[in-house]
Amino acid sequence: MNDTSAIQPGLFDSDDGALSLETKGHSAEELFRLGVTAAGCGDERKAEHWFQAAARGGHTRAMESLAAIALRHDDPASAERWYRQAVELGDFELAYSFALVLHDQGQSEQAVRALWRGATGQDPRAMVLLGELALRTQESEQAEYWHRAGAALDHGPALYALSLTLAERADYAGAEEAMARAAGAGETRAMGTVGALAEARGQSKEALGWYERGAAGGDQESSDGLRRLGGSGGVTSVRGSQTTSTGSSDPDLFAAFGTGNRLAVAMALGSGAPVDARGQQGLTVCFLAASWGRAEILPLLIEGGADLEAPDECGNTPLMAAVIGGDQNAQVVDLLLRAGADPMHPNLAGATPALLATTLSATVRQMFPTDPNPLGLPSLENLDSTPHAIRLSVGGAPLFIGGEQIVRNGKRVRMLYEQGLSQTVGGQPLSDPVKAHIRCYLVAGGSLVEP
């Protein structure tokens, strides 16, 4: 790195003649160390002078220090110049930092070329970033190539990225191996996942060990795992209150879901766990995912063939559970509808997800197709056998509601009174459930006409 042909003469001249004389007779390394000493003493002016003198001798680490000083003073142009000269002198370890500066200045193509130089110099950070850029353009094979290249250097972030890439193409065994190597290499994000896999297998002591290491490094998933286990060595499953410590080689699907870790759920499904198994509360994992708004987990269950109509004891489907969550579950509602969940599947009380959605904010309501009969009302032909019949008119089309369709909600009934509806029809009192149904219909934009 002694070729100084790229260095411009006079660029490093100092206004301080005494300091200029002091640089004579010193090697570039000695001048660099003098700069480090000055910086350690807080004298940035002297440090910059020594670094400039060392850079004039082709010392690329001095150029790196000068780039750092430039960035501290909000001078990215100078930082770019120093990094560029260092890389052109063959210090490809600085190509990654050079690329970041170029990217921040909007020079994307030059930034990518700089990353290629860094990767050529075996910088795994450049390889990881090249892999991320490939993923953004949906070049999955290119992304895996760069992640594998970085992983071969035992680089924690590269191993972590490789694990995620392998999981996306359902190579869960390879993903777990890469994740374990990433955790072993000190990647804190991987420690939470490795801990979750151990927890899902009932290996509580191993899970706690990884969670403690990850939490110490600031990993939120690891901190959540510690709180979940409580440091007791027992793993509480979402099946109920049962504590497991079986140490099974295959992750339990319910325990995996309880960790909230996507790879743990994928591993459980990949090992053959029945996707529609019911836990101690009689619920499937798909129902739990819909109810808890776990949009990152639900696609795995859908792809695994989960029954989207599997109800709870009240007949509520996963879609109904998602709709009950309101706007915060909007993404889950959208996923279920796109996957073919039935918006007109009634529960034991006759209510449907589409009906409930009419009472919610527009975000969820607009996801459902417009239905001329969202309440599932009796047809005109059944009017004679319908007690307490009320004629409803929407766009001129007559609809009818039966007397005992149960949707109990006192607030909706009070709002019904505020609409001025008569409390009796044909001398017969309306039951509260009927009034509540009517209120739901009013919210949906219907109008009331008594026969």
TORKEKE-320104 format. One record per residue (C-alpha): residue number from 1; residue in one letter; x, z, y. Coordinates in Angstrom, 2 decimals. Example, Ala and Ser with C-alpha at 12.3 -4.5 7.8 and 13.67 -1.06 7.14 Angstrom:
% TORKEKE-320104
REC    k  r     east       up    north
REC    1  a    12.30     7.80    -4.50
REC    2  s    13.67     7.14    -1.06
This chain:
% TORKEKE-320104
REC    k  r     east       up    north
REC    1  m     0.00     0.00     0.00
REC    2  n     2.91    -0.68     2.37
REC    3  d     1.73    -4.12     3.49
REC    4  t     0.88    -3.69     7.17
REC    5  s     0.16    -7.33     7.91
REC    6  a    -3.49    -6.52     8.51
REC    7  i    -2.66    -3.84    11.08
REC    8  q    -2.81    -4.94    14.69
REC    9  p     0.35    -4.11    16.71
REC   10  g    -0.26    -1.74    19.58
REC   11  l    -3.50    -0.45    18.11
REC   12  f    -1.99     2.98    17.51
REC   13  d    -0.04     3.41    20.77
REC   14  s    -0.52     6.89    22.23
REC   15  d    -0.70     7.83    25.90
REC   16  d     1.43    10.82    25.05
REC   17  g     5.03     9.53    25.04
REC   18  a     6.40    12.76    23.56
REC   19  l     4.12    12.51    20.58
REC   20  s     5.03     8.83    20.17
REC   21  l     8.71     9.74    19.94
REC   22  e     7.98    12.43    17.36
REC   23  t     6.61     9.85    14.93
REC   24  k     9.94     8.07    14.67
REC   25  g    11.95     8.74    11.53
REC   26  h     8.96    10.05     9.54
REC   27  s     7.43     8.34     6.55
REC   28  a     3.74     7.46     6.57
REC   29  e     3.06    10.25     4.06
REC   30  e     4.83    12.81     6.27
REC   31  l     2.85    11.66     9.29
REC   32  f    -0.38    11.92     7.30
REC   33  r     0.44    15.50     6.28
REC   34  l     1.16    16.37     9.91
REC   35  g    -2.30    15.04    10.72
REC   36  v    -3.88    17.12     7.96
REC   37  t    -2.11    20.22     9.32
REC   38  a    -3.29    19.53    12.87
REC   39  a    -6.85    18.98    11.64
REC   40  g    -6.69    22.28     9.76
REC   41  c    -5.73    23.99    13.01
REC   42  g    -8.69    22.42    14.78
REC   43  d    -6.61    20.12    16.98
REC   44  e    -8.46    16.85    16.47
REC   45  r    -6.49    15.05    19.20
REC   46  k    -3.13    15.65    17.55
REC   47  a    -4.62    15.01    14.11
REC   48  e    -5.93    11.64    15.26
REC   49  h    -2.51    10.79    16.72
REC   50  w    -0.67    11.58    13.46
REC   51  f    -3.28     9.70    11.41
REC   52  q    -2.90     6.67    13.66
REC   53  a     0.86     6.75    13.23
REC   54  a     0.49     7.06     9.45
REC   55  a    -2.06     4.22     9.41
REC   56  r     0.45     2.04    11.25
REC   57  g     2.68     2.58     8.23
REC   58  g    -0.10     1.38     5.89
REC   59  h    -1.34     4.82     4.79
REC   60  t    -4.93     4.16     3.71
REC   61  r    -5.90     7.85     3.43
REC   62  a    -4.99     8.20     7.08
REC   63  m    -7.32     5.27     7.76
REC   64  e   -10.04     7.11     5.84
REC   65  s    -9.50    10.19     8.02
REC   66  l    -9.69     8.06    11.16
REC   67  a   -12.95     6.53     9.92
REC   68  a   -14.35    10.01     9.38
REC   69  i   -13.37    11.01    12.92
REC   70  a   -15.03     7.86    14.26
REC   71  l   -18.26     8.65    12.42
REC   72  r   -18.26    12.21    13.76
REC   73  h   -18.12    10.69    17.24
REC   74  d   -20.93     8.22    16.43
REC   75  d   -18.62     5.22    16.47
REC   76  p   -19.53     3.24    13.32
REC   77  a   -17.77     0.11    14.60
REC   78  s   -14.40     1.89    14.60
REC   79  a   -15.19     3.45    11.21
REC   80  e   -15.94    -0.01     9.83
REC   81  r   -12.61    -1.30    11.15
REC   82  w   -10.61     1.49     9.53
REC   83  y   -12.38     1.15     6.18
REC   84  r   -12.03    -2.61     6.25
REC   85  q    -8.25    -2.40     6.81
REC   86  a    -7.88     0.18     4.03
REC   87  v    -9.83    -1.96     1.54
REC   88  e    -7.92    -5.08     2.51
REC   89  l    -4.72    -3.17     1.76
REC   90  g    -6.05    -2.64    -1.78
REC   91  d    -7.54     0.88    -1.64
REC   92  f   -10.76     0.02    -3.45
REC   93  e   -11.72     3.70    -3.73
REC   94  l   -12.75     3.44    -0.07
REC   95  a   -14.90     0.35    -0.69
REC   96  y   -17.92     2.56    -1.45
REC   97  s   -17.72     4.36     1.91
REC   98  f   -17.05     1.01     3.58
REC   99  a   -20.24    -0.37     1.98
REC  100  l   -22.32     2.54     3.26
REC  101  v   -21.11     1.99     6.82
REC  102  l   -21.84    -1.73     6.56
REC  103  h   -25.31    -1.05     5.18
REC  104  d   -26.11     1.38     8.00
REC  105  q   -25.21    -1.37    10.46
REC  106  g   -27.53    -3.85     8.77
REC  107  q   -24.78    -5.89     7.12
REC  108  s   -26.36    -5.89     3.66
REC  109  e   -24.53    -8.88     2.18
REC  110  q   -21.13    -7.58     3.25
REC  111  a   -22.08    -4.16     1.88
REC  112  v   -22.78    -5.66    -1.56
REC  113  r   -19.44    -7.48    -1.50
REC  114  a   -17.74    -4.20    -0.65
REC  115  l   -19.49    -2.52    -3.58
REC  116  w   -18.21    -5.26    -5.89
REC  117  r   -14.69    -4.49    -4.70
REC  118  g   -15.31    -0.81    -5.38
REC  119  a   -16.60    -1.57    -8.86
REC  120  t   -13.55    -3.75    -9.48
REC  121  g   -11.48    -0.70    -8.58
REC  122  q   -13.37     1.32   -11.22
REC  123  d   -15.32     3.40    -8.69
REC  124  p   -18.39     4.63   -10.63
REC  125  r   -20.23     5.43    -7.37
REC  126  a   -20.18     1.73    -6.49
REC  127  m   -21.37     0.89    -9.99
REC  128  v   -24.33     3.26    -9.70
REC  129  l   -25.35     1.81    -6.35
REC  130  l   -25.04    -1.75    -7.65
REC  131  g   -27.30    -0.72   -10.52
REC  132  e   -29.86     0.71    -8.09
REC  133  l   -29.81    -2.49    -6.07
REC  134  a   -30.36    -4.50    -9.26
REC  135  l   -33.39    -2.36   -10.12
REC  136  r   -34.89    -3.03    -6.69
REC  137  t   -34.80    -6.74    -7.46
REC  138  q   -36.10    -6.09   -11.01
REC  139  e   -32.84    -7.20   -12.62
REC  140  s   -33.01    -4.57   -15.35
REC  141  e   -30.26    -6.04   -17.53
REC  142  q   -27.85    -6.17   -14.58
REC  143  a   -28.77    -2.58   -13.68
REC  144  e   -28.09    -1.41   -17.22
REC  145  y   -24.74    -3.22   -17.19
REC  146  w   -23.58    -1.35   -14.09
REC  147  h   -24.95     1.98   -15.29
REC  148  r   -23.17     1.58   -18.62
REC  149  a   -19.95     0.70   -16.79
REC  150  g   -20.17     3.90   -14.77
REC  151  a   -21.22     5.92   -17.81
REC  152  a   -18.11     4.73   -19.65
REC  153  l   -16.14     6.65   -17.01
REC  154  d   -18.15     9.82   -17.79
REC  155  h   -19.63     9.76   -14.31
REC  156  g   -22.59    12.16   -14.19
REC  157  p   -24.84    10.16   -11.81
REC  158  a   -24.13     6.95   -13.77
REC  159  l   -25.05     8.65   -17.04
REC  160  y   -28.22    10.03   -15.45
REC  161  a   -29.18     6.57   -14.12
REC  162  l   -28.43     5.03   -17.53
REC  163  s   -30.70     7.58   -19.19
REC  164  l   -33.60     6.65   -16.91
REC  165  t   -32.96     2.94   -17.51
REC  166  l   -32.99     3.42   -21.31
REC  167  a   -36.15     5.51   -21.13
REC  168  e   -37.92     2.73   -19.23
REC  169  r   -37.35     0.37   -22.16
REC  170  a   -38.40     3.06   -24.66
REC  171  d   -34.91     3.76   -26.04
REC  172  y   -35.60     7.48   -25.98
REC  173  a   -32.82     8.48   -28.37
REC  174  g   -30.28     6.67   -26.20
REC  175  a   -31.86     8.13   -23.08
REC  176  e   -31.57    11.67   -24.43
REC  177  e   -27.94    11.16   -25.43
REC  178  a   -27.05     9.81   -21.97
REC  179  m   -28.95    12.66   -20.29
REC  180  a   -27.09    15.26   -22.36
REC  181  r   -23.76    13.66   -21.42
REC  182  a   -24.79    13.63   -17.76
REC  183  a   -25.60    17.33   -17.90
REC  184  g   -22.28    18.02   -19.60
REC  185  a   -20.55    16.09   -16.81
REC  186  g   -22.09    18.44   -14.25
REC  187  e   -25.06    16.36   -13.05
REC  188  t   -27.55    19.06   -12.03
REC  189  r   -30.58    16.72   -12.13
REC  190  a   -29.87    16.12   -15.82
REC  191  m   -29.71    19.86   -16.56
REC  192  g   -33.40    20.29   -15.79
REC  193  t   -34.31    17.46   -18.14
REC  194  v   -32.06    18.69   -20.96
REC  195  g   -33.59    22.14   -20.49
REC  196  a   -37.10    20.67   -20.65
REC  197  l   -36.29    18.86   -23.90
REC  198  a   -35.00    22.10   -25.40
REC  199  e   -38.09    23.96   -24.19
REC  200  a   -40.39    21.33   -25.71
REC  201  r   -38.61    21.90   -29.03
REC  202  g   -39.06    25.65   -28.78
REC  203  q   -35.32    26.21   -28.27
REC  204  s   -35.85    28.79   -25.56
REC  205  k   -32.31    30.20   -25.32
REC  206  e   -30.77    26.77   -24.91
REC  207  a   -33.44    25.82   -22.38
REC  208  l   -32.74    28.94   -20.33
REC  209  g   -29.02    28.21   -20.34
REC  210  w   -29.51    24.73   -18.89
REC  211  y   -32.15    25.90   -16.43
REC  212  e   -29.82    28.62   -15.14
REC  213  r   -26.98    26.14   -14.62
REC  214  g   -29.23    23.60   -12.98
REC  215  a   -30.91    26.15   -10.71
REC  216  a   -27.50    27.38    -9.59
REC  217  g   -26.77    23.80    -8.52
REC  218  g   -30.02    23.52    -6.58
REC  219  d   -32.09    21.55    -9.11
REC  220  q   -35.80    22.22    -8.47
REC  221  e   -36.90    21.30   -12.00
REC  222  s   -34.48    23.87   -13.39
REC  223  s   -35.79    26.52   -10.99
REC  224  d   -39.34    25.74   -12.10
REC  225  g   -38.23    26.05   -15.72
REC  226  l   -36.74    29.48   -15.09
REC  227  r   -39.99    30.67   -13.52
REC  228  r   -41.98    29.19   -16.39
REC  229  l   -39.91    30.94   -19.05
REC  230  g   -39.53    34.07   -16.98
REC  231  g   -36.10    34.69   -18.49
REC  232  s   -37.76    36.23   -21.54
REC  233  g   -36.61    33.70   -24.08
REC  234  g   -40.17    32.74   -24.96
REC  235  v   -41.78    29.37   -24.28
REC  236  t   -45.44    29.57   -23.30
REC  237  s   -47.26    26.42   -24.30
REC  238  v   -50.20    24.84   -22.50
REC  239  r   -52.03    25.12   -25.81
REC  240  g   -52.97    28.61   -24.68
REC  241  s   -51.16    31.92   -24.74
REC  242  q   -49.27    31.23   -27.92
REC  243  t   -45.49    31.58   -27.63
REC  244  t   -43.39    29.23   -29.69
REC  245  s   -39.75    29.46   -30.71
REC  246  t   -39.73    27.23   -33.71
REC  247  g   -36.62    25.25   -32.83
REC  248  s   -38.25    22.05   -34.10
REC  249  s   -36.18    18.87   -33.91
REC  250  d   -39.15    16.97   -32.43
REC  251  p   -40.62    17.96   -29.05
REC  252  d   -44.17    19.34   -29.10
REC  253  l   -46.41    17.14   -26.93
REC  254  f   -48.24    20.03   -25.29
REC  255  a   -45.04    21.95   -24.63
REC  256  a   -43.43    18.77   -23.28
REC  257  f   -46.36    18.23   -20.94
REC  258  g   -46.09    21.83   -19.83
REC  259  t   -42.55    21.19   -18.61
REC  260  g   -43.76    18.32   -16.44
REC  261  n   -40.78    16.24   -17.57
REC  262  r   -41.52    12.58   -18.22
REC  263  l   -38.69    12.06   -20.70
REC  264  a   -39.76    15.10   -22.72
REC  265  v   -43.29    13.70   -23.00
REC  266  a   -41.93    10.26   -23.93
REC  267  m   -39.68    11.82   -26.59
REC  268  a   -42.64    13.73   -28.07
REC  269  l   -44.75    10.57   -28.24
REC  270  g   -41.83     8.58   -29.60
REC  271  s   -41.32    11.10   -32.40
REC  272  g   -44.88    10.56   -33.59
REC  273  a   -46.83    13.36   -31.92
REC  274  p   -50.57    12.50   -32.07
REC  275  v   -51.55    11.51   -28.55
REC  276  d   -55.17    12.68   -28.92
REC  277  a   -54.44    16.07   -30.48
REC  278  r   -56.42    18.90   -28.92
REC  279  g   -54.91    22.16   -27.78
REC  280  q   -56.30    25.63   -28.12
REC  281  q   -58.69    25.03   -25.22
REC  282  g   -60.02    21.93   -26.94
REC  283  l   -58.47    19.54   -24.41
REC  284  t   -56.24    16.54   -24.96
REC  285  v   -53.02    16.06   -23.02
REC  286  c   -54.63    13.03   -21.38
REC  287  f   -57.43    15.26   -20.08
REC  288  l   -54.90    17.79   -18.81
REC  289  a   -52.82    15.09   -17.11
REC  290  a   -55.92    13.71   -15.38
REC  291  s   -57.12    17.15   -14.33
REC  292  w   -53.71    18.24   -12.99
REC  293  g   -53.05    14.96   -11.21
REC  294  r   -49.95    14.07   -13.24
REC  295  a   -49.70    10.42   -12.24
REC  296  e   -46.12    10.16   -13.54
REC  297  i   -47.11    11.31   -17.04
REC  298  l   -50.44     9.53   -17.46
REC  299  p   -49.04     5.98   -17.94
REC  300  l   -47.06     7.19   -20.98
REC  301  l   -50.25     8.54   -22.54
REC  302  i   -52.20     5.38   -21.74
REC  303  e   -49.46     3.21   -23.26
REC  304  g   -49.45     5.55   -26.26
REC  305  g   -53.11     4.73   -26.93
REC  306  a   -54.75     7.88   -25.56
REC  307  d   -58.55     7.99   -25.82
REC  308  l   -59.67     7.78   -22.19
REC  309  e   -63.19     8.95   -23.08
REC  310  a   -62.20    12.08   -25.07
REC  311  p   -64.44    14.74   -23.49
REC  312  d   -64.18    18.48   -22.98
REC  313  e   -66.84    20.85   -24.32
REC  314  c   -69.13    19.95   -21.40
REC  315  g   -68.83    16.22   -22.03
REC  316  n   -66.55    15.57   -19.05
REC  317  t   -64.09    12.73   -19.60
REC  318  p   -60.54    12.57   -18.19
REC  319  l   -61.89    10.33   -15.40
REC  320  m   -64.48    12.95   -14.46
REC  321  a   -61.74    15.60   -14.44
REC  322  a   -59.65    13.43   -12.14
REC  323  v   -62.56    12.73    -9.77
REC  324  i   -63.27    16.44    -9.48
REC  325  g   -59.76    16.82    -8.01
REC  326  g   -60.74    14.66    -5.05
REC  327  d   -58.27    12.81    -2.85
REC  328  q   -55.21    14.54    -4.28
REC  329  n   -56.01    12.87    -7.61
REC  330  a   -56.66     9.42    -6.12
REC  331  q   -53.66     7.85    -7.87
REC  332  v   -54.76     9.23   -11.24
REC  333  v   -58.32     7.98   -10.70
REC  334  d   -56.93     4.52    -9.94
REC  335  l   -54.73     4.55   -13.06
REC  336  l   -57.64     5.51   -15.31
REC  337  l   -60.02     2.93   -13.86
REC  338  r   -57.41     0.18   -14.20
REC  339  a   -56.84     1.25   -17.82
REC  340  g   -60.54     0.82   -18.60
REC  341  a   -61.97     4.34   -18.29
REC  342  d   -65.79     4.22   -18.10
REC  343  p   -67.07     5.27   -14.65
REC  344  m   -70.62     5.59   -16.05
REC  345  h   -69.81     7.92   -18.98
REC  346  p   -72.29    10.83   -18.57
REC  347  n   -71.44    14.43   -19.32
REC  348  l   -73.89    16.77   -21.07
REC  349  a   -75.76    17.27   -17.78
REC  350  g   -76.10    13.53   -17.28
REC  351  a   -73.65    13.30   -14.38
REC  352  t   -71.11    10.47   -14.34
REC  353  p   -67.74    10.01   -12.59
REC  354  a   -69.37     7.34   -10.39
REC  355  l   -72.10     9.79    -9.38
REC  356  l   -69.64    12.53    -8.49
REC  357  a   -67.51    10.04    -6.54
REC  358  t   -70.48     9.32    -4.22
REC  359  t   -70.20    12.87    -2.89
REC  360  l   -66.47    12.65    -2.14
REC  361  s   -64.37    11.14     0.62
REC  362  a   -64.05     7.39     0.99
REC  363  t   -60.59     7.31    -0.63
REC  364  v   -61.96     8.09    -4.09
REC  365  r   -65.48     6.70    -3.56
REC  366  q   -64.21     3.21    -2.70
REC  367  m   -62.35     2.98    -6.01
REC  368  f   -65.64     2.73    -7.87
REC  369  p   -67.63    -0.51    -8.04
REC  370  t   -70.87    -0.53    -6.07
REC  371  d   -73.66     0.31    -8.47
REC  372  p   -77.37    -0.27    -7.69
REC  373  n   -78.28     2.79    -9.71
REC  374  p   -75.37     5.27    -9.45
REC  375  l   -77.54     8.17   -10.60
REC  376  g   -78.54     6.49   -13.86
REC  377  l   -82.20     6.88   -12.83
REC  378  p   -85.20     6.08   -15.07
REC  379  s   -86.45     2.52   -14.83
REC  380  l   -89.71     1.45   -13.23
REC  381  e   -91.27     0.97   -16.68
REC  382  n   -90.73     4.65   -17.50
REC  383  l   -92.46     5.91   -14.37
REC  384  d   -95.63     7.11   -16.14
REC  385  s   -93.64     9.36   -18.48
REC  386  t   -91.48    10.78   -15.69
REC  387  p   -92.66    14.11   -14.25
REC  388  h   -92.25    14.77   -10.51
REC  389  a   -91.29    11.13    -9.94
REC  390  i   -89.82    10.25    -6.57
REC  391  r   -89.49     6.70    -5.40
REC  392  l   -86.12     5.85    -3.92
REC  393  s   -85.51     2.67    -2.01
REC  394  v   -82.11     1.06    -1.58
REC  395  g   -82.05    -2.41    -0.12
REC  396  g   -85.71    -2.86    -1.05
REC  397  a   -85.11    -2.21    -4.77
REC  398  p   -87.30     0.67    -6.09
REC  399  l   -85.53     3.31    -8.18
REC  400  f   -86.78     6.52    -9.73
REC  401  i   -85.45     9.96   -10.56
REC  402  g   -86.68    12.24   -13.34
REC  403  g   -87.69    15.84   -12.81
REC  404  e   -84.99    17.77   -14.66
REC  405  q   -81.69    15.93   -14.33
REC  406  i   -79.28    18.81   -13.85
REC  407  v   -76.72    18.82   -11.04
REC  408  r   -76.66    22.30    -9.56
REC  409  n   -75.21    22.63    -6.07
REC  410  g   -76.90    24.90    -3.55
REC  411  k   -75.09    23.39    -0.57
REC  412  r   -76.37    19.92    -1.39
REC  413  v   -79.92    21.29    -1.75
REC  414  r   -79.73    22.95     1.68
REC  415  m   -78.49    19.67     3.15
REC  416  l   -81.45    18.00     1.43
REC  417  y   -83.83    20.28     3.33
REC  418  e   -82.07    19.32     6.56
REC  419  q   -82.94    15.69     5.79
REC  420  g   -86.62    16.67     6.12
REC  421  l   -87.63    15.97     2.49
REC  422  s   -90.93    17.48     1.39
REC  423  q   -90.37    20.24    -1.15
REC  424  t   -93.35    19.12    -3.23
REC  425  v   -94.55    15.79    -4.60
REC  426  g   -98.13    15.43    -5.76
REC  427  g   -98.60    19.17    -5.37
REC  428  q   -95.80    19.89    -7.84
REC  429  p   -92.64    21.70    -6.62
REC  430  l   -89.31    19.95    -6.99
REC  431  s   -86.72    21.80    -8.99
REC  432  d   -83.35    22.50    -7.40
REC  433  p   -81.52    20.15    -9.81
REC  434  v   -83.78    17.29    -8.74
REC  435  k   -83.17    18.06    -5.08
REC  436  a   -79.43    18.12    -5.71
REC  437  h   -79.59    14.73    -7.38
REC  438  i   -81.47    13.35    -4.41
REC  439  r   -78.89    14.75    -2.03
REC  440  c   -76.15    12.99    -4.00
REC  441  y   -78.10     9.80    -3.58
REC  442  l   -78.50    10.29     0.16
REC  443  v   -74.78    10.77     0.54
REC  444  a   -74.31     7.47    -1.27
REC  445  g   -76.42     5.74     1.39
REC  446  g   -79.86     5.75    -0.22
REC  447  s   -83.18     6.46     1.47
REC  448  l   -86.26     8.36     0.26
REC  449  v   -89.86     7.17     0.19
REC  450  e   -92.48     9.37    -1.46
REC  451  p   -94.99     7.42    -3.60
